[in-house]
Amino acid sequence: MAFLDTSSLPVIERLPGWHGRFFHSENMTFAHYNFARGSSIHEHFHPQEEVYEVIEGELEVTIDGVAQIARNGLVAIVPANVRHSVKALTDGKVIIVDYPARPDAAGVQPHHGTQ
């Protein structure tokens, strides 16, 4: 089993107000973000399924034109190839997982941890 210390990964500001650490497993891409109130992710789509698990704070996630609030205990699941956007309603933290892996995410090179 491989282990990875996520605190050792560089922090990248992918979009204004979105500071993240990124890594890939064999089949998935993970982003651990700190987000700032009022920041957003523009409407877009991609071939990967994407899951937003909010650890702290609240995000308004719009999936195929329908907006809902994601917060601790309420996960947003975006199907592959569906338009979606995100607005941070508060400061907070979120883990975003893409399946299959999204090698273009923040220009991150594969990092699979250590034994």
Secondary structure, DSSP 8 states (H G I E B T S, - for coil): --B--GGGS--EEEETTEEEEEEE-SS-EEEEEEE-TT-EEEEE--SSEEEEEEEESEEEEEETTEEEEEETTB-EEE-TT--EEEEESSSEEEEEEEES--TTGGG------B-
